Structures are given as structure tokens and as C-alpha cells.
């Protein structure tokens, strides 16, 4: 039986999910992955001119405040409500099409447009259902941005952060971000030394080798059904 979530990575996700709401910010985007962009002139607005650290700080603090102000979100997390929040607040700073394509790896270009659409939808739901399990930590969380290690002219950077909660060890979480015409976008993240894309690429490659791309879509759909039923009590 294929393990879509290896136990080691799952434990790390549950430790950090209150801050990994970025990863839940995935929409049902469709279409093929665009080529990596060349350096772009950004529009002169606060959203597009903000430094990558400021983007991470603003969005994470915004989401944490939402969960602090509405305790019903943490008492019995509803995946649909979590999805609505992150779609509105977080989705604009996530390049989910690139995140999915990198996770599928070399098989992405072998998939049809319809298969790519189904992969993105199923992957989105998998992440949202998984992270909604641990949003009860959100009201206690604070974010510390660590010093950057890149040049102002770089178009791809890593933003290094620490997730802090009272009486708990800080959790290092890093974000790979890409400069785009609409500002900096997250496309990968690292929890305690393990990159999400790398983890999923290994898992997905194993499934595709045995069952093909449609097989991976089927595995993700079945996993989502199981998670949704365990979270909501309904299929």
C-alpha cells in the first residue's frame, strides 16, 4: 500500500501546521505550468514591491490573528472554512501550479491538461485536509523572520523563519519564493530540514511508476475521501 504521507513528514507537518497555512493556500488553478519567468519589472504597488520577508510576515500574522479572533475555528476546525480563509488571505502569494508541477517532477510534462488540473485539485485538497487537523495551535503562534541570505537583485530566494509557541521548542520553517509580476510567491517550504516538494516528488514517482498518472490521481482522491471523513464525519 502506498503511503502518500510518510510518517516522518506527517509528524513534522502536524507540528508546524499552524504556520503552514501558506501551503493550504491552494486553489483549483488549471492549465499547464508556465516556463520559469525571466526577471520582471514589478508594478509599483505595496503588494508587488514588498520584500519577500515582509510578504511572509504580513500573511502569517494576518492568518494567525483571524484564528485568535474566532475561537470556533480552533475548537472544531472545519476544512471548508479553513479553505475559504486561506483562499482569500493566502492564495495570492502562493504559486501552486509550480508547487504541484515540481512535486510531480518529470511526469508533469507527460500529463495532459486535464490530468494536470485533476492533480492540482487533488493535491490542494490533500494539503488543506491535512493542515486543518492542527490549526488549534494558531492562536498561540508567533513568527520570527531570520536574516536573509540573498541579494536584492535575486529572483528566487529562501525566507527563513522560526515558528514560536509558549513553552515549546521553536520550529524552523523556510520558504522558497519566486519574484513575479504580481509580487513574491511561495512555491515550496521546509519543515525541520525536509522540503515539501522533495518529499512529495519521491512519493508521487513511486506511485506513477506503478500505476501511471491516473493512478496517482486515484490514490490522492481516495486519501482525500478518507481524510475528509475523519475530519468532518462525512465522505
C-alpha positions as CSV (number, residue, x, y, z in Angstrom):
1,X,0.0,0.0,0.0
2,X,1.4,3.4,-0.9
3,X,1.9,6.0,1.8
4,X,1.0,9.4,0.4
5,X,2.2,10.8,3.8
6,X,5.4,9.2,5.1
7,X,5.1,9.1,8.9
8,X,8.2,11.3,9.4
9,X,6.9,14.1,7.2
10,X,3.4,13.9,8.6
11,X,4.7,14.4,12.2
12,X,6.6,17.5,11.0
13,X,3.6,18.9,9.3
14,X,1.4,18.5,12.3
15,X,4.0,20.2,14.4
16,X,4.1,23.2,12.1
17,X,0.6,23.3,10.6
18,X,-0.5,26.4,12.4
19,X,2.1,28.3,10.4
20,X,1.9,26.2,7.3
21,X,-1.3,27.8,6.3
22,X,0.7,29.0,3.3
23,X,0.6,25.5,2.0
24,X,-3.2,25.3,2.4
25,X,-3.5,28.3,0.1
26,X,-4.0,26.3,-3.0
27,X,-6.7,26.9,-5.5
28,X,-8.2,24.9,-8.3
29,X,-5.9,26.5,-10.8
30,X,-5.9,24.9,-14.2
31,X,-3.6,24.7,-17.2
32,X,0.0,23.8,-17.8
33,X,2.9,25.1,-15.8
34,X,4.3,28.2,-17.3
35,X,8.0,28.4,-18.0
36,X,10.1,30.0,-15.3
37,X,9.9,33.7,-15.7
38,X,12.8,35.9,-16.6
39,X,13.5,38.9,-14.3
40,X,10.4,41.2,-14.4
41,X,9.7,44.8,-13.7
42,X,7.1,44.7,-10.9
43,X,4.1,47.0,-10.7
44,X,4.6,49.9,-8.3
45,X,2.1,48.9,-5.6
46,X,2.6,47.8,-1.9
47,X,1.7,44.2,-2.8
48,X,4.3,43.9,-5.6
49,X,7.1,46.0,-4.1
50,X,7.1,44.3,-0.7
51,X,10.3,42.4,0.2
52,X,9.8,38.6,0.5
53,X,10.3,38.7,4.3
54,X,7.5,41.3,4.5
55,X,5.2,39.1,2.4
56,X,5.7,36.1,4.8
57,X,5.3,38.3,7.9
58,X,2.2,40.0,6.7
59,X,0.3,37.0,5.6
60,X,1.2,34.7,8.5
61,X,0.4,37.4,11.1
62,X,-2.9,38.1,9.3
63,X,-3.9,34.4,9.4
64,X,-2.9,34.0,13.0
65,X,-5.0,37.0,14.0
66,X,-8.0,35.5,12.3
67,X,-7.7,32.3,14.3
68,X,-7.1,34.3,17.5
69,X,-10.3,36.4,17.0
70,X,-12.5,33.4,16.1
71,X,-12.0,30.6,18.5
72,X,-14.6,28.4,16.8
73,X,-12.0,27.9,14.1
74,X,-9.7,26.2,16.6
75,X,-12.3,24.3,18.7
76,X,-13.5,22.2,15.8
77,X,-11.7,23.0,12.6
78,X,-13.8,22.8,9.5
79,X,-11.7,22.2,6.4
80,X,-14.2,24.2,4.3
81,X,-13.9,27.3,6.5
82,X,-10.1,26.9,6.6
83,X,-10.0,26.7,2.8
84,X,-12.2,29.8,2.5
85,X,-9.8,31.8,4.7
86,X,-6.6,30.8,3.0
87,X,-8.1,31.2,-0.5
88,X,-8.9,34.8,0.4
89,X,-5.8,35.7,2.6
90,X,-3.0,33.5,1.4
91,X,-3.6,32.2,-2.1
92,X,-2.4,35.4,-3.8
93,X,1.1,34.8,-2.5
94,X,1.3,31.1,-3.5
95,X,2.4,29.7,-6.9
96,X,0.5,26.5,-6.6
97,X,0.8,25.4,-10.2
98,X,4.6,25.5,-9.9
99,X,4.4,23.8,-6.5
100,X,2.3,20.9,-7.9
101,X,4.5,20.6,-11.1
102,X,7.7,20.4,-9.1
103,X,6.1,17.8,-6.8
104,X,5.1,15.6,-9.7
105,X,8.5,16.1,-11.3
106,X,9.4,14.8,-14.7
107,X,6.0,13.2,-15.1
108,X,4.3,16.6,-15.1
109,X,5.0,17.3,-18.8
110,X,3.7,13.8,-19.7
111,X,0.3,14.6,-18.2
112,X,-2.5,16.0,-20.2
113,X,-4.0,19.4,-19.4
114,X,-7.0,17.6,-17.8
115,X,-4.7,15.4,-15.7
116,X,-2.7,18.4,-14.6
117,X,-6.0,20.1,-13.5
118,X,-7.0,17.0,-11.5
119,X,-3.6,16.7,-9.9
120,X,-3.7,20.3,-8.7
121,X,-7.2,19.9,-7.3
122,X,-6.5,16.6,-5.5
123,X,-3.1,17.9,-4.2
124,X,-4.8,21.1,-2.9
125,X,-7.4,19.1,-1.0
126,X,-4.8,16.8,0.5
127,X,-2.9,19.7,1.9
128,X,-5.9,21.5,3.2
129,X,-7.4,18.5,4.9
130,X,-4.0,17.6,6.5
131,X,-3.2,21.0,7.8
132,X,-6.7,21.7,9.1
133,X,-6.1,19.0,11.7
134,X,-3.7,21.2,13.7
135,X,-5.0,24.7,13.3
136,X,-5.7,24.7,17.0
137,X,-2.1,25.9,17.5
138,X,-2.6,29.1,15.5
139,X,-3.7,31.4,18.4
140,X,-0.5,30.6,20.3
141,X,1.9,31.1,17.4
142,X,4.3,33.9,16.7
143,X,6.6,34.3,13.7
144,X,10.2,35.3,13.8
145,X,11.9,36.2,10.5
146,X,15.6,35.2,10.4
147,X,18.2,37.3,8.5
148,X,18.1,36.8,4.7
149,X,20.9,35.3,2.7
150,X,20.3,36.7,-0.7
151,X,20.9,39.8,-2.9
152,X,18.2,42.4,-3.6
153,X,18.5,41.5,-7.3
154,X,17.8,37.8,-6.8
155,X,14.6,36.5,-8.4
156,X,14.5,33.3,-6.3
157,X,15.1,33.4,-2.5
158,X,14.7,31.4,0.7
159,X,13.0,33.2,3.6
160,X,14.0,31.6,6.9
161,X,11.6,31.7,9.8
162,X,11.0,30.3,13.3
163,X,7.6,29.3,14.5
164,X,7.3,30.0,18.2
165,X,4.8,28.8,20.7
166,X,4.8,29.2,24.5
167,X,6.8,26.5,26.3
168,X,7.7,24.8,23.0
169,X,10.9,24.5,21.0
170,X,11.0,26.9,18.1
171,X,10.2,25.2,14.7
172,X,12.4,26.3,11.8
173,X,10.3,26.7,8.6
174,X,11.8,28.1,5.4
175,X,10.0,29.2,2.2
176,X,11.3,29.2,-1.3
177,X,9.9,32.2,-3.1
178,X,9.9,33.5,-6.6
179,X,9.7,37.1,-7.9
180,X,6.8,37.5,-10.3
181,X,5.0,40.4,-11.9
182,X,2.5,40.4,-9.1
183,X,5.0,40.1,-6.2
184,X,6.8,37.4,-4.4
185,X,5.2,33.9,-4.5
186,X,5.8,30.8,-2.3
187,X,6.3,27.6,-4.2
188,X,8.0,25.3,-1.6
189,X,8.6,25.1,2.1
190,X,10.9,23.3,4.5
191,X,9.9,22.0,8.0
192,X,12.7,20.9,10.3
193,X,15.0,20.3,7.4
194,X,12.7,18.5,5.0
195,X,11.5,20.2,1.8
196,X,7.8,19.5,0.9
197,X,8.4,19.3,-2.9
198,X,11.2,16.8,-2.5
199,X,9.2,14.6,-0.2
200,X,6.2,14.5,-2.5
201,X,8.3,14.0,-5.6
202,X,9.7,10.8,-4.2
203,X,6.2,9.6,-3.1
204,X,4.5,10.5,-6.3
205,X,7.2,9.0,-8.5
206,X,6.8,5.6,-6.8
207,X,3.0,5.7,-7.4
208,X,3.3,6.9,-11.0
209,X,5.9,4.2,-11.8
210,X,3.5,1.5,-10.6
211,X,0.1,2.9,-11.7
212,X,0.6,5.8,-14.0
213,X,-0.6,9.4,-13.7
214,X,-4.2,8.4,-13.4
215,X,-3.2,6.0,-10.7
216,X,-1.7,8.9,-8.7
217,X,-4.8,10.9,-9.2
218,X,-6.9,8.0,-7.9
219,X,-4.6,7.5,-4.8
220,X,-4.9,11.2,-3.9
221,X,-8.7,11.2,-4.3
222,X,-9.1,8.1,-2.1
223,X,-6.7,9.6,0.5
224,X,-8.8,12.8,0.5
225,X,-12.0,10.9,1.0
226,X,-10.5,9.1,4.0
227,X,-9.2,12.4,5.5
228,X,-12.4,14.3,4.9
229,X,-14.5,11.6,6.5
230,X,-12.2,11.5,9.6
231,X,-12.3,15.4,9.8
232,X,-15.9,16.0,9.1
233,X,-17.7,12.7,9.6
234,X,-19.0,12.8,6.0
235,X,-17.5,11.5,2.8
